[in-house]
């Protein structure tokens, strides 16, 4: 199944979260935070907000940082994705 976002939506796949801290402490799954770094899987065509066009500034394959509690999480074919608006994407990671 392929996800094709509409309007100004972006489909993201979370990057792996570190399982140990810098000092070597192993984190349990309960203490891990949701990763804010994700890879762009698909990008919508853009749209309009308040009559102004929205430019899509990311493309598939980009690594980005998103707002911590933004988006809608979906699970398709044993893969987990998050769908966010382009305004929830804070920056790209190079």
Rosetta constraint file for C-alpha pairs under 8 A:
AtomPair CA 1 CA 76 HARMONIC 7.57 0.50
AtomPair CA 1 CA 77 HARMONIC 7.44 0.50
AtomPair CA 3 CA 11 HARMONIC 7.65 0.50
AtomPair CA 3 CA 42 HARMONIC 7.21 0.50
AtomPair CA 4 CA 42 HARMONIC 6.57 0.50
AtomPair CA 4 CA 43 HARMONIC 7.48 0.50
AtomPair CA 4 CA 44 HARMONIC 6.97 0.50
AtomPair CA 5 CA 9 HARMONIC 5.60 0.50
AtomPair CA 5 CA 10 HARMONIC 6.30 0.50
AtomPair CA 5 CA 11 HARMONIC 6.74 0.50
AtomPair CA 5 CA 42 HARMONIC 6.74 0.50
AtomPair CA 5 CA 43 HARMONIC 6.06 0.50
AtomPair CA 5 CA 44 HARMONIC 4.65 0.50
AtomPair CA 5 CA 45 HARMONIC 7.95 0.50
AtomPair CA 6 CA 44 HARMONIC 4.88 0.50
AtomPair CA 6 CA 45 HARMONIC 6.67 0.50
AtomPair CA 6 CA 46 HARMONIC 7.66 0.50
AtomPair CA 7 CA 44 HARMONIC 5.40 0.50
AtomPair CA 7 CA 45 HARMONIC 5.75 0.50
AtomPair CA 7 CA 46 HARMONIC 4.81 0.50
AtomPair CA 7 CA 47 HARMONIC 4.98 0.50
AtomPair CA 8 CA 43 HARMONIC 7.68 0.50
AtomPair CA 8 CA 44 HARMONIC 5.45 0.50
AtomPair CA 8 CA 45 HARMONIC 6.51 0.50
AtomPair CA 8 CA 46 HARMONIC 4.28 0.50
AtomPair CA 8 CA 47 HARMONIC 5.59 0.50
AtomPair CA 8 CA 54 HARMONIC 6.98 0.50
AtomPair CA 8 CA 56 HARMONIC 7.08 0.50
AtomPair CA 8 CA 85 HARMONIC 5.74 0.50
AtomPair CA 8 CA 86 HARMONIC 5.84 0.50
AtomPair CA 9 CA 43 HARMONIC 6.40 0.50
AtomPair CA 9 CA 44 HARMONIC 5.33 0.50
AtomPair CA 9 CA 46 HARMONIC 7.53 0.50
AtomPair CA 9 CA 83 HARMONIC 6.56 0.50
AtomPair CA 9 CA 84 HARMONIC 5.57 0.50
AtomPair CA 9 CA 85 HARMONIC 4.45 0.50
AtomPair CA 9 CA 86 HARMONIC 5.93 0.50
AtomPair CA 10 CA 40 HARMONIC 7.06 0.50
AtomPair CA 10 CA 41 HARMONIC 7.69 0.50
AtomPair CA 10 CA 42 HARMONIC 5.96 0.50
AtomPair CA 10 CA 43 HARMONIC 4.63 0.50
AtomPair CA 10 CA 44 HARMONIC 6.09 0.50
AtomPair CA 10 CA 83 HARMONIC 5.63 0.50
AtomPair CA 10 CA 84 HARMONIC 5.37 0.50
AtomPair CA 10 CA 85 HARMONIC 5.96 0.50
AtomPair CA 10 CA 86 HARMONIC 6.25 0.50
AtomPair CA 11 CA 40 HARMONIC 6.06 0.50
AtomPair CA 11 CA 41 HARMONIC 5.41 0.50
AtomPair CA 11 CA 42 HARMONIC 5.11 0.50
AtomPair CA 11 CA 43 HARMONIC 6.38 0.50
AtomPair CA 11 CA 81 HARMONIC 6.61 0.50
AtomPair CA 11 CA 82 HARMONIC 5.84 0.50
AtomPair CA 11 CA 83 HARMONIC 4.58 0.50
AtomPair CA 11 CA 84 HARMONIC 6.61 0.50
AtomPair CA 12 CA 38 HARMONIC 5.88 0.50
AtomPair CA 12 CA 39 HARMONIC 5.50 0.50
AtomPair CA 12 CA 40 HARMONIC 4.63 0.50
AtomPair CA 12 CA 41 HARMONIC 5.37 0.50
AtomPair CA 12 CA 42 HARMONIC 7.28 0.50
AtomPair CA 12 CA 81 HARMONIC 5.56 0.50
AtomPair CA 12 CA 82 HARMONIC 5.11 0.50
AtomPair CA 12 CA 83 HARMONIC 6.18 0.50
AtomPair CA 12 CA 84 HARMONIC 7.69 0.50
AtomPair CA 13 CA 38 HARMONIC 5.45 0.50
AtomPair CA 13 CA 39 HARMONIC 5.28 0.50
AtomPair CA 13 CA 40 HARMONIC 6.53 0.50
AtomPair CA 13 CA 41 HARMONIC 6.57 0.50
AtomPair CA 13 CA 80 HARMONIC 6.67 0.50
AtomPair CA 13 CA 81 HARMONIC 4.87 0.50
AtomPair CA 13 CA 82 HARMONIC 6.38 0.50
AtomPair CA 14 CA 35 HARMONIC 6.36 0.50
AtomPair CA 14 CA 36 HARMONIC 7.51 0.50
AtomPair CA 14 CA 37 HARMONIC 6.35 0.50
AtomPair CA 14 CA 38 HARMONIC 4.23 0.50
AtomPair CA 14 CA 39 HARMONIC 6.32 0.50
AtomPair CA 14 CA 80 HARMONIC 7.89 0.50
AtomPair CA 14 CA 81 HARMONIC 7.11 0.50
AtomPair CA 14 CA 82 HARMONIC 7.70 0.50
AtomPair CA 15 CA 35 HARMONIC 6.79 0.50
AtomPair CA 15 CA 37 HARMONIC 5.94 0.50
AtomPair CA 15 CA 38 HARMONIC 5.02 0.50
AtomPair CA 15 CA 39 HARMONIC 6.65 0.50
AtomPair CA 16 CA 35 HARMONIC 7.40 0.50
AtomPair CA 17 CA 32 HARMONIC 7.70 0.50
AtomPair CA 17 CA 34 HARMONIC 7.81 0.50
AtomPair CA 17 CA 35 HARMONIC 6.02 0.50
AtomPair CA 19 CA 26 HARMONIC 5.92 0.50
AtomPair CA 19 CA 27 HARMONIC 5.44 0.50
AtomPair CA 19 CA 28 HARMONIC 7.73 0.50
AtomPair CA 19 CA 32 HARMONIC 7.75 0.50
AtomPair CA 20 CA 24 HARMONIC 5.54 0.50
AtomPair CA 20 CA 25 HARMONIC 5.24 0.50
AtomPair CA 20 CA 26 HARMONIC 4.31 0.50
AtomPair CA 20 CA 27 HARMONIC 5.57 0.50
AtomPair CA 21 CA 25 HARMONIC 5.23 0.50
AtomPair CA 21 CA 26 HARMONIC 6.61 0.50
AtomPair CA 21 CA 27 HARMONIC 7.30 0.50
AtomPair CA 27 CA 31 HARMONIC 6.19 0.50
AtomPair CA 27 CA 32 HARMONIC 6.51 0.50
AtomPair CA 28 CA 32 HARMONIC 6.62 0.50
AtomPair CA 34 CA 68 HARMONIC 7.49 0.50
AtomPair CA 35 CA 68 HARMONIC 7.85 0.50
AtomPair CA 36 CA 65 HARMONIC 5.31 0.50
AtomPair CA 36 CA 66 HARMONIC 5.42 0.50
AtomPair CA 36 CA 67 HARMONIC 6.83 0.50
AtomPair CA 36 CA 68 HARMONIC 5.86 0.50
AtomPair CA 37 CA 63 HARMONIC 6.82 0.50
AtomPair CA 37 CA 64 HARMONIC 5.62 0.50
AtomPair CA 37 CA 65 HARMONIC 4.58 0.50
AtomPair CA 37 CA 66 HARMONIC 6.70 0.50
AtomPair CA 38 CA 63 HARMONIC 5.60 0.50
AtomPair CA 38 CA 64 HARMONIC 5.47 0.50
AtomPair CA 38 CA 65 HARMONIC 6.39 0.50
AtomPair CA 38 CA 66 HARMONIC 7.61 0.50
AtomPair CA 39 CA 60 HARMONIC 7.70 0.50
AtomPair CA 39 CA 61 HARMONIC 6.00 0.50
AtomPair CA 39 CA 62 HARMONIC 5.72 0.50
AtomPair CA 39 CA 63 HARMONIC 4.44 0.50
AtomPair CA 39 CA 64 HARMONIC 6.26 0.50
AtomPair CA 40 CA 58 HARMONIC 7.70 0.50
AtomPair CA 40 CA 59 HARMONIC 6.69 0.50
AtomPair CA 40 CA 60 HARMONIC 4.88 0.50
AtomPair CA 40 CA 61 HARMONIC 5.27 0.50
AtomPair CA 40 CA 62 HARMONIC 5.38 0.50
AtomPair CA 40 CA 63 HARMONIC 6.26 0.50
AtomPair CA 40 CA 64 HARMONIC 7.24 0.50
AtomPair CA 41 CA 60 HARMONIC 5.02 0.50
AtomPair CA 41 CA 61 HARMONIC 6.30 0.50
AtomPair CA 42 CA 59 HARMONIC 7.15 0.50
AtomPair CA 42 CA 60 HARMONIC 5.26 0.50
AtomPair CA 43 CA 56 HARMONIC 7.58 0.50
AtomPair CA 43 CA 58 HARMONIC 7.39 0.50
AtomPair CA 43 CA 59 HARMONIC 6.29 0.50
AtomPair CA 43 CA 60 HARMONIC 6.63 0.50
AtomPair CA 44 CA 56 HARMONIC 7.69 0.50
AtomPair CA 45 CA 56 HARMONIC 7.20 0.50
AtomPair CA 46 CA 53 HARMONIC 7.48 0.50
AtomPair CA 46 CA 54 HARMONIC 5.48 0.50
AtomPair CA 46 CA 55 HARMONIC 6.00 0.50
AtomPair CA 46 CA 56 HARMONIC 5.80 0.50
AtomPair CA 47 CA 53 HARMONIC 5.78 0.50
AtomPair CA 47 CA 54 HARMONIC 5.32 0.50
AtomPair CA 47 CA 55 HARMONIC 7.77 0.50
AtomPair CA 48 CA 52 HARMONIC 5.17 0.50
AtomPair CA 48 CA 53 HARMONIC 4.40 0.50
AtomPair CA 48 CA 54 HARMONIC 5.48 0.50
AtomPair CA 49 CA 53 HARMONIC 6.53 0.50
AtomPair CA 49 CA 54 HARMONIC 6.80 0.50
AtomPair CA 56 CA 86 HARMONIC 6.89 0.50
AtomPair CA 57 CA 86 HARMONIC 7.96 0.50
AtomPair CA 58 CA 62 HARMONIC 6.60 0.50
AtomPair CA 58 CA 92 HARMONIC 7.95 0.50
AtomPair CA 62 CA 92 HARMONIC 6.91 0.50
AtomPair CA 62 CA 93 HARMONIC 7.61 0.50
AtomPair CA 63 CA 92 HARMONIC 5.73 0.50
AtomPair CA 63 CA 93 HARMONIC 5.29 0.50
AtomPair CA 63 CA 94 HARMONIC 7.35 0.50
AtomPair CA 64 CA 89 HARMONIC 6.75 0.50
AtomPair CA 64 CA 90 HARMONIC 7.30 0.50
AtomPair CA 64 CA 91 HARMONIC 5.64 0.50
AtomPair CA 64 CA 92 HARMONIC 4.17 0.50
AtomPair CA 64 CA 93 HARMONIC 5.38 0.50
AtomPair CA 65 CA 89 HARMONIC 6.11 0.50
AtomPair CA 65 CA 90 HARMONIC 5.61 0.50
AtomPair CA 65 CA 91 HARMONIC 5.51 0.50
AtomPair CA 65 CA 92 HARMONIC 6.27 0.50
AtomPair CA 65 CA 93 HARMONIC 7.10 0.50
AtomPair CA 66 CA 70 HARMONIC 7.39 0.50
AtomPair CA 66 CA 88 HARMONIC 5.61 0.50
AtomPair CA 66 CA 89 HARMONIC 4.49 0.50
AtomPair CA 66 CA 90 HARMONIC 5.32 0.50
AtomPair CA 66 CA 91 HARMONIC 7.39 0.50
AtomPair CA 67 CA 88 HARMONIC 5.55 0.50
AtomPair CA 67 CA 89 HARMONIC 6.68 0.50
AtomPair CA 67 CA 90 HARMONIC 6.79 0.50
AtomPair CA 70 CA 84 HARMONIC 6.60 0.50
AtomPair CA 70 CA 88 HARMONIC 6.73 0.50
AtomPair CA 71 CA 82 HARMONIC 5.87 0.50
AtomPair CA 71 CA 83 HARMONIC 5.22 0.50
AtomPair CA 71 CA 84 HARMONIC 4.35 0.50
AtomPair CA 71 CA 85 HARMONIC 7.34 0.50
AtomPair CA 71 CA 88 HARMONIC 7.96 0.50
AtomPair CA 72 CA 82 HARMONIC 5.37 0.50
AtomPair CA 72 CA 83 HARMONIC 5.17 0.50
AtomPair CA 72 CA 84 HARMONIC 6.66 0.50
AtomPair CA 73 CA 80 HARMONIC 7.05 0.50
AtomPair CA 73 CA 81 HARMONIC 5.73 0.50
AtomPair CA 73 CA 82 HARMONIC 4.39 0.50
AtomPair CA 73 CA 83 HARMONIC 6.48 0.50
AtomPair CA 74 CA 80 HARMONIC 5.81 0.50
AtomPair CA 74 CA 81 HARMONIC 5.33 0.50
AtomPair CA 74 CA 82 HARMONIC 6.19 0.50
AtomPair CA 74 CA 83 HARMONIC 7.78 0.50
AtomPair CA 75 CA 79 HARMONIC 5.51 0.50
AtomPair CA 75 CA 80 HARMONIC 4.41 0.50
AtomPair CA 75 CA 81 HARMONIC 6.20 0.50
AtomPair CA 76 CA 80 HARMONIC 6.48 0.50
AtomPair CA 76 CA 81 HARMONIC 7.77 0.50
AtomPair CA 84 CA 88 HARMONIC 6.26 0.50
AtomPair CA 84 CA 89 HARMONIC 7.73 0.50
AtomPair CA 85 CA 89 HARMONIC 7.32 0.50
